Structures are given as structure tokens and as C-alpha cells.
Amino acid sequence: MNERFAPLLADVSQRFPDYSSASLLVVDATAQTLFLLENGQVAREWVISTATSGVGSAKGSQQTPLGVHRVAQKLGDGAPLGAIFKARQNTGRIAQILTGADERSTADNVTTRILWLDGLEPGLNKGGNVDSYERYIYIHGTDEEGRLGNPASHGCIRMRNADVIDLFNRVDENTLVVITQKREG
């Protein structure tokens, strides 16, 4: 077992026994990294972007919510790399992928694949004004790949398009996703 993630795995397994912890996704908002843990070991890690506005759960905050979530739905299987989605539907258009750190898209495009997250912690990311599912919080591809590694989203977790395909193919619906941020001091 990976010592770094052992306490987190133990906590999640205890609090959410109905979900398998054989595979677990950990979003480290401080490091802007997504880890795939398989049987307690880091199987893959990818550079990501969380929200420019930081972490938080309030509706309309444009922040990335903390806490334990599950992959509620996987959308976009078979869509081409760069496919643009609107309201979770493939538009049939392909985004121009921007790889420069200073390049900006004219839209907040959701591309290639979507993993729609559902919070599991009432009051933190589930229910009321803090519901991640009702806020449409996704892990998804982006056309602003050059901005990855720095906070750049409006609340979602952005990935490189090739990476989100890799992730999509490795995890199932109901896989747990823990979004964390290291505390200073």
C-alpha cells in the first residue's frame, strides 16, 4: 500500500463501505494532479486543472468541490479526440486544442469525454446549495491543454484529451473520487 494514500484509503473504505476501493481517484487540488490508485498503489497520475476560483462547494461559486464523490455517469464513449460537448451531448464539432500557456479559448469547452461527479457527503458536496451533481461538476477534456498544471477551470477538473480517454477506459461508474487540498501551516 502506498504510504502517502494509506490514511485516505482507510478513511474512505470505512465511511463508504458500499463502494469498492479497489480503484480510487484522488484529485490533489494543491498539486494539480489526478492519481488513479489500484489496490492501494498509484497506477497512473495525470496533470489537471481545477478551478481558478479555488475550492468550494456553493452553487454559482465556480469553485472545485472538496470531499468524496462517485463517478455517476460516463459520457462520450467513442467520441473523437477534441469532440465538443454541450449539455453532455456531442455537438459533432472538434475543438482546436491550444497548447500554449497563454492561449485562451473563446468558450469553456468540455471535450472528448465526461465523468460526471456526484457528491457523497451531505452538506459538503451533496444536497442543497452544495450539490456537485446539480452543479454539473465533471472530469473532462479541455481545449486549453496549455493551461493544465495551474488552476484554470470554472469548477470542473480538466484533463488533456488523450489523458481523459485513458482515464475513461480505466474506471467504471461508481468509482470513488476524493478531491483534496493540502492545508497550509
N, CA, C and O of each residue as an XYZ file, in Angstrom:
740
protein
N       0.845     -1.189      0.000
C       0.000      0.000      0.000
C       0.884      1.245      0.000
O       1.887      1.302      0.712
N       0.517      2.215     -0.782
C       1.229      3.483     -0.858
C       1.023      4.244      0.452
O      -0.110      4.562      0.814
N       2.115      4.537      1.161
C       2.019      5.181      2.480
C       1.363      6.548      2.422
O       0.652      6.935      3.349
N       1.591      7.278      1.352
C       1.014      8.619      1.220
C      -0.510      8.572      1.257
O      -1.148      9.441      1.852
N      -1.091      7.559      0.622
C      -2.539      7.489      0.493
C      -3.198      6.517      1.470
O      -4.425      6.413      1.487
N      -2.416      5.801      2.287
C      -2.975      4.801      3.203
C      -4.042      5.376      4.134
O      -5.109      4.774      4.251
N      -3.809      6.520      4.808
C      -4.858      7.061      5.685
C      -6.137      7.421      4.921
O      -7.243      7.199      5.414
N      -5.981      7.969      3.733
C      -7.133      8.334      2.912
C      -7.916      7.092      2.506
O      -9.144      7.072      2.595
N      -7.214      6.063      2.063
C      -7.877      4.819      1.676
C      -8.620      4.201      2.848
O      -9.746      3.729      2.690
N      -8.003      4.198      4.022
C      -8.650      3.634      5.212
C      -9.908      4.415      5.563
O     -10.940      3.821      5.878
N      -9.830      5.737      5.511
C     -10.978      6.589      5.823
C     -12.122      6.355      4.842
O     -13.272      6.186      5.249
N     -11.805      6.345      3.561
C     -12.841      6.171      2.534
C     -13.470      4.784      2.640
O     -14.688      4.648      2.528
N     -12.655      3.759      2.853
C     -13.186      2.394      2.984
C     -14.121      2.267      4.175
O     -15.133      1.570      4.104
N     -13.783      2.942      5.273
C     -14.610      2.878      6.477
C     -15.915      3.652      6.292
O     -16.982      3.168      6.670
N     -15.836      4.846      5.715
C     -17.027      5.689      5.593
C     -17.939      5.308      4.431
O     -19.134      5.603      4.456
N     -17.385      4.659      3.419
C     -18.170      4.310      2.227
C     -17.977      2.835      1.880
O     -17.462      2.504      0.812
N     -18.399      1.939      2.800
C     -18.152      0.507      2.597
C     -18.917     -0.096      1.416
O     -18.553     -1.166      0.930
N     -19.969      0.577      0.953
C     -20.745      0.043     -0.173
C     -20.048      0.242     -1.516
O     -20.490     -0.293     -2.533
N     -18.971      1.002     -1.520
C     -18.226      1.257     -2.750
C     -16.897      0.524     -2.688
O     -16.246      0.483     -1.644
N     -16.504     -0.050     -3.806
C     -15.219     -0.730     -3.875
C     -14.095      0.294     -3.807
O     -14.159      1.341     -4.452
N     -13.075     -0.010     -3.031
C     -11.906      0.869     -3.012
C     -10.746      0.232     -3.777
O      -9.598      0.652     -3.633
N     -11.052     -0.799     -4.603
C     -10.007     -1.406     -5.429
C      -9.419     -0.364     -6.372
O      -8.210     -0.336     -6.607
N     -10.290      0.497     -6.914
C      -9.848      1.639     -7.716
C     -10.372      2.900     -7.057
O     -11.536      2.967     -6.663
N      -9.518      3.889     -6.941
C      -9.885      5.153     -6.314
C      -9.179      6.273     -7.057
O      -7.992      6.171     -7.369
N      -9.914      7.345     -7.340
C      -9.319      8.533     -7.940
C      -9.111      9.575     -6.854
O     -10.000      9.814     -6.037
N      -7.940     10.193     -6.845
C      -7.629     11.256     -5.891
C      -7.212     12.487     -6.686
O      -6.228     12.464     -7.426
N      -7.975     13.559     -6.519
C      -7.662     14.844     -7.135
C      -6.949     15.676     -6.079
O      -7.541     16.018     -5.056
N      -5.693     16.001     -6.315
C      -4.923     16.858     -5.416
C      -4.946     18.267     -6.007
O      -4.189     18.581     -6.925
N      -5.830     19.110     -5.464
C      -6.005     20.465     -5.995
C      -4.774     21.332     -5.757
O      -4.546     22.292     -6.492
N      -3.984     21.009     -4.747
C      -2.763     21.769     -4.482
C      -1.711     21.467     -5.543
O      -1.090     22.380     -6.088
N      -1.515     20.189     -5.832
C      -0.505     19.765     -6.809
C      -1.028     19.769     -8.241
O      -0.259     19.548     -9.177
N      -2.334     20.019     -8.427
C      -2.950     19.979     -9.757
C      -2.640     18.646    -10.445
O      -2.207     18.594    -11.596
N      -2.882     17.573     -9.685
C      -2.605     16.221    -10.154
C      -3.772     15.309     -9.808
O      -4.366     15.422     -8.735
N      -4.094     14.406    -10.728
C      -5.093     13.367    -10.510
C      -4.361     12.040    -10.447
O      -3.590     11.702    -11.344
N      -4.608     11.289     -9.378
C      -3.995      9.978     -9.184
C      -5.053      8.898     -9.336
O      -6.169      9.040     -8.836
N      -4.702      7.820    -10.025
C      -5.519      6.615    -10.044
C      -4.821      5.605     -9.155
O      -3.698      5.184     -9.433
N      -5.504      5.218     -8.074
C      -4.979      4.188     -7.184
C      -5.677      2.875     -7.513
O      -6.902      2.819     -7.614
N      -4.892      1.832     -7.676
C      -5.430      0.490     -7.875
C      -4.829     -0.404     -6.809
O      -3.610     -0.550     -6.721
N      -5.689     -0.999     -6.001
C      -5.262     -1.848     -4.889
C      -4.229     -1.146     -4.010
O      -3.245     -1.749     -3.582
N      -4.471      0.139     -3.751
C      -3.638      0.904     -2.833
C      -2.368      1.476     -3.427
O      -1.623      2.167     -2.733
N      -2.104      1.206     -4.693
C      -0.883      1.691     -5.342
C      -1.229      2.711     -6.425
O      -2.283      2.627     -7.055
N      -0.338      3.667     -6.630
C      -0.536      4.635     -7.706
C      -0.287      3.923     -9.035
O       0.836      3.521     -9.340
N      -1.354      3.775     -9.815
C      -1.256      3.124    -11.123
C      -0.966      4.143    -12.220
O      -0.238      3.853    -13.169
N      -1.543      5.342    -12.085
C      -1.364      6.412    -13.071
C      -1.489      7.751    -12.365
O      -2.139      7.858    -11.325
N      -0.869      8.758    -12.931
C      -1.105     10.125    -12.475
C      -1.078     11.043    -13.686
O      -0.323     10.840    -14.636
N      -1.930     12.064    -13.618
C      -2.092     12.986    -14.733
C      -2.108     14.418    -14.216
O      -2.597     14.688    -13.119
N      -1.571     15.328    -15.011
C      -1.664     16.754    -14.705
C      -3.084     17.210    -15.040
O      -3.666     16.782    -16.038
N      -3.632     18.082    -14.196
C      -5.011     18.552    -14.351
C      -5.070     20.053    -14.099
O      -4.057     20.692    -13.814
N      -6.261     20.594    -14.208
C      -6.558     21.944    -13.727
C      -7.860     21.893    -12.952
O      -8.853     21.330    -13.412
N      -7.842     22.488    -11.769
C      -9.064     22.697    -11.008
C      -9.458     24.166    -11.194
O      -8.930     24.845    -12.074
N     -10.371     24.645    -10.375
C     -10.960     25.971    -10.578
C     -10.007     27.129    -10.298
O      -9.242     27.115     -9.333
N     -10.076     28.121    -11.166
C      -9.352     29.376    -10.966
C      -9.754     30.013     -9.642
O      -8.928     30.637     -8.976
N     -11.016     29.860     -9.259
C     -11.559     30.467     -8.031
C     -11.276     29.653     -6.779
O     -11.767     29.998     -5.703
N     -10.496     28.580     -6.889
C     -10.143     27.779     -5.727
C     -11.146     26.678     -5.441
O     -11.887     26.249     -6.325
N     -11.160     26.225     -4.187
C     -12.047     25.130     -3.805
C     -13.230     25.655     -3.010
O     -13.125     26.630     -2.267
N     -14.347     24.987     -3.187
C     -15.578     25.347     -2.502
C     -16.738     24.645     -3.170
O     -16.616     24.155     -4.293
N     -17.853     24.597     -2.486
C     -18.978     23.798     -2.963
C     -20.223     24.583     -3.322
O     -21.160     24.011     -3.877
N     -20.266     25.865     -3.027
C     -21.504     26.629     -3.206
C     -21.881     26.760     -4.676
O     -21.036     27.017     -5.533
N     -23.156     26.579     -4.944
C     -23.693     26.768     -6.289
C     -23.349     28.180     -6.764
O     -23.513     29.147     -6.020
N     -22.875     28.294     -7.998
C     -22.530     29.589     -8.571
C     -21.148     30.098     -8.200
O     -20.739     31.158     -8.672
N     -20.419     29.366     -7.363
C     -19.096     29.819     -6.900
C     -18.005     29.651     -7.952
O     -16.968     30.310     -7.873
N     -18.221     28.787     -8.924
C     -17.207     28.415     -9.912
C     -15.953     27.872     -9.237
O     -14.837     28.093     -9.706
N     -16.151     27.151     -8.120
C     -15.057     26.520     -7.394
C     -15.158     25.001     -7.526
O     -16.225     24.458     -7.811
N     -14.030     24.329     -7.314
C     -13.986     22.873     -7.329
C     -14.348     22.364     -5.938
O     -13.739     22.777     -4.951
N     -15.339     21.466     -5.848
C     -15.778     20.979     -4.539
C     -14.826     19.940     -3.950
O     -14.296     19.089     -4.665
N     -14.621     20.023     -2.650
C     -13.813     19.042     -1.935
C     -14.670     17.844     -1.537
O     -15.895     17.871     -1.647
N     -13.997     16.792     -1.073
C     -14.684     15.654     -0.485
C     -14.810     14.458     -1.406
O     -14.251     14.413     -2.502
N     -15.574     13.483     -0.909
C     -15.738     12.204     -1.602
C     -16.921     12.287     -2.563
O     -18.019     12.708     -2.198
N     -16.666     11.878     -3.776
C     -17.658     11.827     -4.845
C     -17.637     10.422     -5.443
O     -16.788      9.599     -5.099
N     -18.571     10.166     -6.331
C     -18.535      8.958     -7.149
C     -18.715      9.374     -8.603
O     -19.309     10.413     -8.890
N     -18.202      8.564     -9.513
C     -18.453      8.782    -10.932
C     -19.888      8.326    -11.182
O     -20.170      7.128    -11.213
N     -20.788      9.285    -11.359
C     -22.207      8.971    -11.543
C     -22.496      8.508    -12.960
O     -23.266      7.572    -13.172
N     -21.875      9.166    -13.926
C     -22.087      8.821    -15.327
C     -20.810      9.054    -16.112
O     -20.051      9.987    -15.848
N     -20.592      8.175    -17.089
C     -19.506      8.330    -18.052
C     -20.149      8.609    -19.403
O     -20.996      7.846    -19.867
N     -19.744      9.700    -20.026
C     -20.356     10.125    -21.284
C     -19.289     10.379    -22.345
O     -18.202     10.870    -22.041
N     -19.609     10.042    -23.580
C     -18.724     10.343    -24.694
C     -17.948      9.166    -25.238
O     -17.056      9.358    -26.064
N     -18.254      7.952    -24.806
C     -17.528      6.783    -25.290
C     -17.532      6.761    -26.815
O     -18.589      6.837    -27.441
N     -16.356      6.656    -27.402
C     -16.232      6.585    -28.850
C     -16.146      7.923    -29.563
O     -15.880      7.963    -30.764
N     -16.366      9.021    -28.846
C     -16.264     10.346    -29.478
C     -14.809     10.603    -29.867
O     -13.896     10.159    -29.170
N     -14.584     11.316    -30.972
C     -13.204     11.604    -31.369
C     -12.523     12.569    -30.400
O     -13.181     13.343    -29.705
N     -11.205     12.506    -30.372
C     -10.423     13.411    -29.539
C     -10.748     14.850    -29.927
O     -10.680     15.215    -31.101
N     -11.099     15.660    -28.936
C     -11.425     17.059    -29.176
C     -12.893     17.327    -29.443
O     -13.281     18.477    -29.649
N     -13.725     16.277    -29.442
C     -15.162     16.474    -29.657
C     -15.707     17.439    -28.611
O     -15.403     17.309    -27.426
N     -16.505     18.402    -29.045
C     -17.082     19.401    -28.137
C     -18.463     18.942    -27.684
O     -19.307     18.560    -28.495
N     -18.676     18.989    -26.365
C     -19.959     18.627    -25.768
C     -20.651     19.875    -25.241
O     -20.010     20.752    -24.660
N     -21.942     19.951    -25.442
C     -22.808     20.983    -24.848
C     -23.950     20.244    -24.173
O     -24.595     19.398    -24.793
N     -24.205     20.553    -22.915
C     -25.255     19.877    -22.142
C     -25.094     18.358    -22.258
O     -26.074     17.625    -22.395
N     -23.835     17.903    -22.201
C     -23.476     16.495    -22.215
C     -23.777     15.780    -23.531
O     -23.773     14.550    -23.584
N     -24.036     16.539    -24.584
C     -24.296     15.967    -25.909
C     -23.160     16.348    -26.861
O     -22.709     17.493    -26.880
N     -22.709     15.375    -27.645
C     -21.670     15.629    -28.636
C     -22.246     16.529    -29.725
O     -23.242     16.181    -30.360
N     -21.628     17.672    -29.940
C     -22.121     18.634    -30.938
C     -21.721     18.262    -32.364
O     -22.252     18.818    -33.325
N     -20.787     17.321    -32.500
C     -20.274     16.979    -33.822
C     -19.130     17.875    -34.259
O     -18.552     17.664    -35.325
N     -18.795     18.875    -33.450
C     -17.681     19.777    -33.758
C     -16.432     19.329    -33.009
O     -16.519     18.711    -31.947
N     -15.281     19.645    -33.567
C     -13.990     19.315    -32.960
C     -13.294     20.614    -32.571
O     -13.184     21.537    -33.378
N     -12.830     20.675    -31.334
C     -12.146     21.871    -30.832
C     -10.722     21.949    -31.360
O     -10.077     20.929    -31.599
N     -10.245     23.170    -31.538
C      -8.826     23.398    -31.786
C      -8.148     23.319    -30.423
O      -8.490     24.078    -29.516
N      -7.192     22.408    -30.272
C      -6.518     22.218    -28.988
C      -5.392     23.242    -28.863
O      -4.486     23.295    -29.695
N      -5.465     24.045    -27.819
C      -4.494     25.108    -27.568
C      -3.442     24.596    -26.592
O      -3.774     24.170    -25.486
N      -2.182     24.635    -26.994
C      -1.125     24.061    -26.165
C      -0.222     25.099    -25.507
O       0.632     24.741    -24.696
N      -0.392     26.358    -25.834
C       0.403     27.417    -25.222
C      -0.188     27.849    -23.890
O      -1.407     27.939    -23.745
N       0.676     28.115    -22.919
C       0.219     28.505    -21.578
C      -0.600     29.790    -21.588
O      -1.453     29.985    -20.722
N      -0.352     30.660    -22.548
C      -1.071     31.936    -22.615
C      -2.250     31.913    -23.583
O      -2.954     32.913    -23.725
N      -2.468     30.783    -24.248
C      -3.578     30.695    -25.205
C      -4.894     30.466    -24.475
O      -4.970     29.668    -23.541
N      -5.926     31.175    -24.910
C      -7.245     31.065    -24.293
C      -8.278     30.727    -25.352
O      -8.238     31.246    -26.467
N      -9.192     29.861    -24.993
C     -10.308     29.505    -25.853
C     -11.372     30.596    -25.769
O     -11.429     31.346    -24.794
N     -12.202     30.674    -26.783
C     -13.304     31.643    -26.754
C     -14.487     31.109    -25.953
O     -15.446     31.840    -25.704
N     -14.429     29.842    -25.547
C     -15.514     29.228    -24.771
C     -14.914     28.311    -23.716
O     -13.746     27.932    -23.808
N     -15.706     27.957    -22.720
C     -15.293     26.980    -21.712
C     -15.714     25.606    -22.229
O     -16.695     25.025    -21.765
N     -14.944     25.096    -23.207
C     -15.341     23.860    -23.878
C     -15.089     22.620    -23.034
O     -14.044     22.472    -22.401
N     -16.070     21.741    -23.045
C     -15.976     20.405    -22.468
C     -15.725     19.484    -23.652
O     -16.537     19.420    -24.575
N     -14.593     18.767    -23.629
C     -14.200     17.994    -24.801
C     -13.919     16.528    -24.487
O     -13.574     16.177    -23.359
N     -14.071     15.690    -25.490
C     -13.628     14.305    -25.610
C     -14.386     13.302    -24.737
O     -15.001     12.382    -25.276
N     -14.363     13.444    -23.419
C     -15.069     12.538    -22.502
C     -15.529     13.338    -21.287
O     -14.959     14.377    -20.952
N     -16.586     12.824    -20.631
C     -17.109     13.423    -19.402
C     -17.282     12.330    -18.364
O     -17.885     11.294    -18.640
N     -16.753     12.560    -17.169
C     -17.071     11.753    -15.994
C     -17.798     12.699    -15.048
O     -17.183     13.580    -14.448
N     -19.113     12.513    -14.916
C     -19.979     13.405    -14.137
C     -19.952     12.942    -12.689
O     -20.248     11.785    -12.394
N     -19.598     13.846    -11.793
C     -19.415     13.504    -10.387
C     -20.658     13.786     -9.553
O     -21.377     14.760     -9.774
N     -20.885     12.905     -8.594
C     -21.981     13.027     -7.633
C     -21.363     13.013     -6.238
O     -20.710     12.040     -5.859
N     -21.563     14.078     -5.478
C     -21.033     14.146     -4.121
C     -21.707     13.135     -3.209
O     -22.874     12.793     -3.399
N     -20.965     12.660     -2.218
C     -21.477     11.667     -1.272
C     -21.505     12.172      0.163
O     -21.823     11.414      1.080
N     -21.175     13.453      0.368
C     -21.105     13.980      1.724
C     -22.123     15.106      1.899
O     -21.879     16.241      1.489
N     -23.283     14.779      2.519
C     -24.333     15.790      2.718
C     -23.792     17.034      3.429
O     -23.084     16.946      4.432
N     -24.151     18.189      2.873
C     -23.710     19.460      3.446
C     -22.361     19.927      2.941
O     -22.037     21.111      3.037
N     -21.563     19.002      2.397
C     -20.253     19.364      1.842
C     -20.312     19.413      0.316
O     -19.886     20.390     -0.301
N     -20.845     18.345     -0.283
C     -20.930     18.278     -1.747
C     -22.199     17.574     -2.230
O     -22.318     17.224     -3.405
N     -23.143     17.372     -1.310
C     -24.394     16.671     -1.623
C     -25.567     17.427     -1.016
O     -25.572     17.733      0.176
N     -26.566     17.725     -1.854
C     -27.792     18.346     -1.371
C     -27.712     19.860     -1.294
O     -26.632     20.451     -1.299
N     -28.879     20.464     -1.223
C     -28.989     21.908     -1.030
C     -28.210     22.723     -2.034
O     -28.239     22.449     -3.234
N     -27.513     23.726     -1.534
C     -26.764     24.681     -2.347
C     -25.348     24.203     -2.690
O     -24.578     24.941     -3.304
N     -25.003     22.969     -2.293
C     -23.629     22.487     -2.478
C     -23.551     21.177     -3.270
O     -22.548     20.469     -3.183
N     -24.575     20.851     -4.025
C     -24.663     19.554     -4.687
C     -23.810     19.509     -5.965
O     -24.115     20.181     -6.950
N     -22.748     18.714     -5.931
C     -21.824     18.630     -7.072
C     -22.510     18.137     -8.342
O     -22.214     18.622     -9.434
N     -23.418     17.184     -8.209
C     -24.110     16.656     -9.385
C     -24.983     17.735    -10.020
O     -24.980     17.909    -11.238
N     -25.720     18.450     -9.194
C     -26.585     19.521     -9.708
C     -25.788     20.730    -10.192
O     -26.301     21.548    -10.956
N     -24.532     20.843     -9.750
C     -23.636     21.901    -10.245
C     -22.946     21.481    -11.542
O     -22.211     22.270    -12.136
N     -23.175     20.257    -11.979
C     -22.558     19.730    -13.203
C     -21.033     19.744    -13.105
O     -20.340     20.257    -13.983
N     -20.531     19.167    -12.014
C     -19.085     19.052    -11.829
C     -18.615     17.786    -12.541
O     -19.075     16.682    -12.249
N     -17.692     17.970    -13.478
C     -17.175     16.872    -14.294
C     -15.655     16.779    -14.182
O     -14.976     17.726    -13.786
N     -15.154     15.609    -14.544
C     -13.779     15.449    -15.010
C     -13.932     15.368    -16.525
O     -14.678     14.526    -17.024
N     -13.236     16.233    -17.264
C     -13.441     16.275    -18.715
C     -12.197     16.761    -19.441
O     -11.284     17.322    -18.834
N     -12.177     16.539    -20.737
C     -11.123     17.078    -21.579
C     -11.312     18.570    -21.773
O     -12.401     19.106    -21.569
N     -10.230     19.236    -22.173
C     -10.263     20.685    -22.390
C      -9.552     21.040    -23.688
O      -8.648     20.331    -24.130
N      -9.970     22.137    -24.287
C      -9.235     22.633    -25.454
C      -8.087     23.550    -25.026
O      -7.301     23.983    -25.868
N      -7.981     23.851    -23.731
C      -6.895     24.697    -23.208
C      -5.833     23.840    -22.509
O      -5.540     24.036    -21.329
N      -5.268     22.894    -23.251
C      -4.297     21.976    -22.657
C      -3.049     22.684    -22.138
O      -2.416     22.200    -21.200
N      -2.687     23.810    -22.726
C      -1.511     24.552    -22.284
C      -1.650     25.151    -20.896
O      -0.654     25.547    -20.291
N      -2.865     25.223    -20.385
C      -3.104     25.787    -19.050
C      -3.096     24.721    -17.951
O      -3.145     25.054    -16.767
N      -3.036     23.450    -18.334
C      -3.035     22.384    -17.335
C      -1.821     22.508    -16.423
O      -0.750     22.947    -16.842
N      -2.009     22.114    -15.175
C      -0.963     22.259    -14.167
C      -1.161     23.496    -13.319
O      -0.473     23.691    -12.317
N      -2.110     24.336    -13.725
C      -2.480     25.541    -12.980
C      -3.997     25.618    -12.907
O      -4.679     25.160    -13.824
N      -4.540     26.188    -11.834
C      -5.993     26.358    -11.764
C      -6.487     27.172    -12.964
O      -5.985     28.264    -13.229
N      -7.473     26.630    -13.684
C      -7.929     27.305    -14.901
C      -9.404     27.068    -15.216
O      -9.934     27.668    -16.151
N     -10.077     26.204    -14.452
C     -11.454     25.842    -14.803
C     -12.466     26.732    -14.090
O     -12.115     27.625    -13.319
N     -13.722     26.455    -14.376
C     -14.835     27.148    -13.711
C     -15.479     26.249    -12.664
O     -16.635     26.456    -12.296
N     -14.737     25.245    -12.177
C     -15.222     24.338    -11.140
C     -14.928     22.880    -11.423
O     -14.745     22.089    -10.498
N     -14.883     22.520    -12.692
C     -14.621     21.133    -13.078
C     -13.135     20.793    -12.951
O     -12.304     21.647    -12.642
N     -12.832     19.524    -13.197
C     -11.456     19.052    -13.261
C     -11.142     18.815    -14.734
O     -11.730     17.939    -15.368
N     -10.223     19.592    -15.268
C      -9.846     19.497    -16.682
C      -8.641     18.584    -16.850
O      -7.758     18.519    -15.995
N      -8.630     17.875    -17.987
C      -7.519     16.986    -18.334
C      -7.156     17.155    -19.806
O      -7.937     17.683    -20.597
N      -5.944     16.692    -20.160
C      -5.591     16.564    -21.576
C      -6.582     15.584    -22.205
O      -7.068     14.669    -21.540
N      -6.869     15.779    -23.461
C      -7.853     14.942    -24.134
C      -7.428     13.479    -24.205
O      -8.244     12.593    -23.955
N      -6.174     13.211    -24.538
C      -5.696     11.828    -24.567
C      -5.744     11.212    -23.169
O      -6.034     10.025    -23.018
N      -5.459     12.021    -22.148
C      -5.471     11.525    -20.767
C      -6.876     11.191    -20.294
O      -7.068     10.198    -19.593
N      -7.868     12.006    -20.666
C      -9.231     11.726    -20.208
C      -9.777     10.474    -20.892
O     -10.603      9.770    -20.313
N      -9.330     10.190    -22.108
C      -9.704      8.918    -22.748
C      -9.097      7.760    -21.965
O      -9.778      6.773    -21.688
N      -7.821      7.876    -21.609
C      -7.142      6.848    -20.815
C      -7.883      6.620    -19.494
O      -8.175      5.479    -19.135
N      -8.182      7.695    -18.780
C      -8.907      7.589    -17.511
C     -10.275      6.947    -17.721
O     -10.646      6.024    -16.997
N     -11.017      7.428    -18.700
C     -12.360      6.933    -19.011
C     -12.349      5.416    -19.201
O     -13.250      4.717    -18.738
N     -11.319      4.917    -19.888
C     -11.218      3.484    -20.169
C     -10.757      2.668    -18.968
O     -10.884      1.443    -18.978
N     -10.229      3.310    -17.943
C      -9.691      2.602    -16.778
C     -10.657      2.517    -15.593
O     -10.481      1.664    -14.722
N     -11.667      3.380    -15.546
C     -12.555      3.393    -14.376
C     -14.000      3.139    -14.789
O     -14.392      3.371    -15.932
N     -14.769      2.661    -13.837
C     -16.187      2.379    -14.044
C     -17.034      3.441    -13.361
O     -16.546      4.204    -12.527
N     -18.308      3.478    -13.725
C     -19.250      4.284    -12.949
C     -19.234      3.752    -11.519
O     -19.014      2.562    -11.294
N     -19.466      4.626    -10.573
C     -19.426      4.369     -9.129
C     -18.020      4.284     -8.554
O     -17.867      4.027     -7.360
N     -16.984      4.493     -9.373
C     -15.635      4.628     -8.823
C     -15.623      5.869     -7.937
O     -16.158      6.912     -8.313
N     -15.011      5.754     -6.762
C     -14.932      6.893     -5.850
C     -13.855      7.876     -6.303
O     -12.807      7.488     -6.818
N     -14.146      9.152     -6.097
C     -13.243     10.253     -6.434
C     -13.132     11.134     -5.194
O     -14.135     11.670     -4.722
N     -11.928     11.287     -4.669
C     -11.710     12.135     -3.498
C     -10.967     13.390     -3.957
O      -9.866     13.312     -4.502
N     -11.588     14.540     -3.727
C     -10.966     15.813     -4.090
C     -10.419     16.435     -2.813
O     -11.165     16.712     -1.874
N      -9.110     16.648     -2.790
C      -8.429     17.130     -1.587
C      -7.621     18.386     -1.894
O      -7.324     18.702     -3.046
N      -7.281     19.083     -0.824
C      -6.367     20.217     -0.911
C      -5.546     20.223      0.363
O      -6.093     20.139      1.462
N      -4.229     20.322      0.215
C      -3.367     20.390      1.400
C      -3.587     21.707      2.107
O      -3.710     22.756      1.474
N      -3.634     21.643      3.398
C      -3.798     22.854      4.193
C      -2.425     23.455      4.486
O      -1.463     22.740      4.766
N      -2.360     24.763      4.417
C      -1.099     25.457      4.720
C      -0.917     25.531      6.236
O      -1.876     25.670      6.995
N       0.360     25.431      6.654
C       0.668     25.618      8.064
C       0.528     24.479      8.893
O       0.770     24.559     10.097
